[in-house]
Amino acid sequence: QVQLVESGGGLVQPGGSLRLSCAASGFTLGTYAIGWFRQAPGKEREGVSCISPNDGVAVYTDSVKGRFTISRDNAKNTVYLQMNSLKPEDTAVYYCAATGPFHAKVVITSVPSIYEFDYWGQGTQVTVSS
């Protein structure tokens, strides 16, 4: 059974940091593209970052470039999103999602649409406020 479980959300002051985790079970995460998305109240779900399968190339939406870093630990079957210099506008529920498996090179140039992903976690709340 494929499952994604996010953790690491919370309340942080502007300028602070959080690291989100996305633990996968039921599949080998390394052959999947993993995306992080977020949804603020009253807004559509938007792509934040994605890491490609196999070679681990990362892409980011413009608003988080230079502040967020996505990474993958295949041994732990977990993907992380390190978020630094957090801003109030980063407040949202953050979701990880997976699509695959891919056994050949996949070139990702931007965060794919939510419709490209087959599996979703339940989300973790991130609140940036003083």
Buried (B, 14 or more C-beta within 10 A) or exposed (E): EEEBBBEBBEEBEEEBEBEBBBBBEEBEBBBBBBBBBBBBEEEEBBBBBBBBBBEBBBBBBEEBEEBBBBBBEEEEBBBBBBBBEBEEEBBBBBBBBBBBBBEEEBEBEEBBEBEBBEBBBEBBEBBBEE
